[in-house]
Amino acid sequence: MPGSITLAPAEAEGIAYLTLANPAKLNAIDIAMWRELQALMLHLQALPPGDAPHAVIVRGADGHFAAGGDIVEFAGFRFEEATLRDFHENVVAPALHAMLACDVPLLAQIEGNCIGGGLEIAACCDIRVCGEGSRFGAPIARLGFPMAPLELEVVSRVAPEAVLREMLLEARLFNANAALHHGLVHAVLPDAEVAAHALARARAMGLLSPQAARINKRTLRQLGNGGPTEAERLAHYGYAPSEEHREGVTAFIEKRTPRFQRG
């Protein structure tokens, strides 16, 4: 049975869940799932701000985040240079880059295995929280292949080079406490509390300005790309006359809770 990725609203207003599911395979990500991930991220980015969720919780089904790629598919494309390149450059990388380019805040709710492609997806999220039983790594050297350049660049945004060398050259897996120590995650919780903690953080983000979140993500992206350019820096201040900007400042002066528009 093929896996699936779904996007659905949470019970909390303005929050959605993006769920990775591949029954009996610890949510290993197959080709169709990578394509669906890209499509959903492009859909989120294209939504008008007033219709978009304020935050999306990215999670796996049934107690695991994702245990890498679906190895059963590998023999169908990995042994020819052209098809291997096409998979990494035109299937996986576009999905990850669509996540990085999404202005909606993404929060990873990590339980169980967060391995290989799962680690890559988690690395694209803004906030990452995990359970005490989580494991992180990319032991693909055991399968005889390296991490593709565009994917390694994504993971290197959150993992120090020393950790990457252990992860890739020794096929080392890291437990939750090591992941926290090395900055791979922002918080470690008892396994039974991860979902509630992720939802609470998403709700807290939902009380803040969606416009500010989007602009901050855009600016961080520009900085990561060596910018902002002069045009981008000057355009940054275009939010000045917006209703949301005015509402936030006015609410503070009037000592009341701001009423920001929610998706």
C-alpha positions in Angstrom: 0.0 0.0 0.0 1.5 3.4 -0.9 2.0 6.1 1.7 0.2 9.4 1.9 0.7 13.0 3.1 -2.4 14.9 4.2 -3.1 18.4 5.3 -6.0 19.0 7.6 -7.2 21.6 10.1 -6.6 21.0 13.8 -9.3 21.7 16.3 -7.4 24.8 17.4 -8.3 27.8 15.2 -5.6 28.8 12.7 -3.6 25.6 13.1 -3.3 22.7 10.6 -1.7 19.2 10.7 0.5 17.9 7.9 0.7 14.1 8.5 3.2 11.7 7.0 1.7 8.1 6.8 3.0 4.9 5.3 1.5 2.0 7.2 3.9 -0.8 8.3 7.0 1.1 7.1 7.4 3.6 10.0 6.2 6.3 7.5 9.0 5.8 5.1 8.6 8.3 2.3 7.9 7.0 -1.2 8.2 9.0 -4.4 4.5 9.8 -4.5 4.7 11.2 -1.0 7.6 13.5 -1.9 5.6 14.8 -4.8 2.6 15.3 -2.6 4.7 17.1 0.0 5.8 19.6 -2.6 2.3 20.1 -3.9 0.9 20.8 -0.4 3.7 23.3 0.4 3.1 25.1 -2.8 -0.6 25.2 -2.0 0.1 26.6 1.5 2.4 29.3 0.1 -0.2 30.3 -2.6 -3.1 30.8 -0.1 -4.0 34.4 0.7 -2.7 35.2 4.2 -6.3 35.5 5.5 -7.0 31.9 4.4 -3.8 30.3 5.4 -3.2 28.6 8.8 -1.1 30.6 11.1 1.0 27.5 11.9 1.3 23.9 10.5 2.4 21.0 12.7 4.3 18.4 10.7 4.0 15.0 12.2 4.1 11.3 11.5 1.3 8.7 12.0 1.4 6.0 14.6 4.2 7.0 16.8 7.0 7.7 14.3 8.0 10.8 12.3 9.6 9.1 9.3 12.2 6.4 8.9 13.8 7.6 5.7 13.0 6.8 2.1 10.9 3.8 1.0 13.8 1.3 0.3 11.5 -1.0 -1.6 11.4 1.5 -4.5 15.2 2.1 -4.6 16.0 -0.8 -7.0 13.8 0.8 -9.6 15.9 4.0 -10.1 19.1 4.0 -8.0 21.4 2.0 -10.2 21.3 4.4 -13.3 23.0 7.8 -13.0 20.2 9.7 -14.8 17.3 8.2 -12.8 19.2 8.6 -9.6 19.9 12.3 -10.3 16.3 12.9 -11.3 15.0 11.4 -8.0 17.2 13.6 -5.8 17.3 16.8 -8.0 13.7 16.8 -9.3 11.7 14.9 -6.7 13.2 15.2 -3.2 15.0 18.6 -3.4 12.0 20.5 -4.8 9.8 19.2 -2.0 12.3 20.3 0.7 12.9 23.7 -1.0 9.1 24.2 -1.1 9.1 23.7 2.6 11.9 26.2 3.1 10.1 28.7 0.8 6.8 28.5 2.7 6.1 31.6 4.7 3.7 29.7 7.1 5.5 28.7 10.3 6.2 24.9 10.4 6.5 23.0 13.7 7.9 19.5 13.7 6.2 17.1 16.2 8.8 14.3 16.3 8.1 10.9 17.7 10.1 7.7 17.3 12.3 7.5 14.2 13.4 10.7 12.4 15.8 9.2 10.0 17.2 10.1 6.5 14.4 11.8 4.5 12.5 12.3 7.8 15.4 14.2 9.2 15.6 16.3 6.0 11.9 17.2 6.4 12.3 18.0 10.1 15.3 20.2 9.2 13.0 22.3 7.0 10.7 23.1 10.0 11.1 26.3 12.0 10.6 24.7 15.4 11.3 21.0 16.2 10.2 19.2 19.4 10.6 15.6 20.1 9.9 12.7 22.5 12.5 11.1 24.7 12.4 8.0 22.6 13.2 9.7 19.3 16.2 8.8 17.2 17.9 10.9 14.6 20.4 10.2 11.9 21.0 9.2 8.3 22.8 5.8 8.3 22.7 5.5 4.5 26.4 4.5 4.3 25.1 1.1 5.4 23.1 1.1 2.1 26.1 2.0 0.1 25.3 5.6 -0.9 25.9 9.2 0.3 23.5 12.0 1.0 22.7 14.1 -2.1 24.3 17.6 -2.1 21.0 19.6 -2.0 19.7 17.4 0.8 22.9 17.7 2.8 22.8 21.5 2.4 19.3 21.4 4.0 20.4 19.3 7.0 23.5 21.4 7.4 21.3 24.3 8.3 20.5 22.7 11.6 23.2 20.2 12.2 26.8 21.2 13.0 29.5 19.9 10.6 31.0 17.7 13.4 27.6 16.0 13.9 27.1 15.5 10.2 30.5 13.8 9.9 29.6 11.4 12.7 26.1 10.9 11.2 27.3 10.2 7.7 30.8 8.7 8.1 30.0 6.5 11.1 26.2 5.9 10.4 25.7 7.1 14.0 22.2 7.6 15.3 21.6 10.2 18.0 19.1 10.0 20.8 16.8 12.8 21.9 19.1 14.3 24.5 22.0 14.3 22.1 19.8 15.9 19.4 18.9 18.7 21.9 22.6 19.1 22.9 23.6 19.6 19.3 20.7 21.9 18.4 18.8 19.5 16.2 15.7 20.1 18.3 14.4 22.9 20.5 12.8 20.7 23.2 12.6 17.1 24.5 9.4 15.9 26.2 8.2 12.6 27.6 6.9 10.7 24.6 3.3 10.9 25.8 3.5 14.7 26.0 5.0 15.6 22.6 1.7 16.1 20.8 0.2 18.3 23.5 3.4 20.4 23.7 3.6 20.9 19.9 -0.1 22.0 19.9 0.5 24.4 22.8 3.5 26.0 21.0 1.5 26.3 17.8 -1.4 27.9 19.7 1.0 30.4 21.3 2.3 31.2 17.8 -1.3 31.7 16.8 -1.7 34.6 19.2 1.0 36.5 17.5 1.0 38.5 14.3 0.8 36.2 11.2 2.2 39.0 9.1 5.2 39.4 11.3 5.9 35.6 11.2 5.7 35.6 7.4 8.0 38.6 7.1 10.5 37.2 9.6 10.6 33.9 7.7 11.2 35.8 4.4 14.0 37.8 5.9 15.7 34.8 7.5 15.5 33.1 4.1 17.1 36.2 2.4 19.9 36.2 5.0 20.5 32.5 4.4 20.9 33.3 0.7 23.5 36.0 1.3 21.0 38.9 1.3 18.8 40.7 1.6 19.5 42.6 -1.6 19.0 46.4 -1.5 15.6 46.1 -3.1 14.6 43.4 -0.6 15.8 45.4 2.3 13.9 48.5 1.2 10.7 46.4 0.4 10.9 45.0 3.9 9.2 48.1 5.3 6.2 47.9 3.1 4.1 46.5 6.0 4.1 50.0 7.6 0.5 51.0 6.7 -1.0 47.5 7.2 -4.0 47.0 9.5 -2.1 44.3 11.4 0.8 46.5 12.1 -1.5 49.3 13.3 -3.6 46.9 15.4 -0.6 45.4 17.2 0.8 48.8 18.2 -2.6 50.3 19.0 -3.5 47.3 21.2 -0.3 47.7 23.2 -1.0 51.4 23.8 -4.6 50.6 24.8 -3.5 47.7 27.1 -5.6 45.1 25.3 -5.0 41.9 23.5 -4.5 42.5 19.7 -7.0 41.0 17.3 -4.9 39.7 14.5 -6.6 38.1 11.5 -6.3 34.3 11.6 -6.5 31.7 8.9 
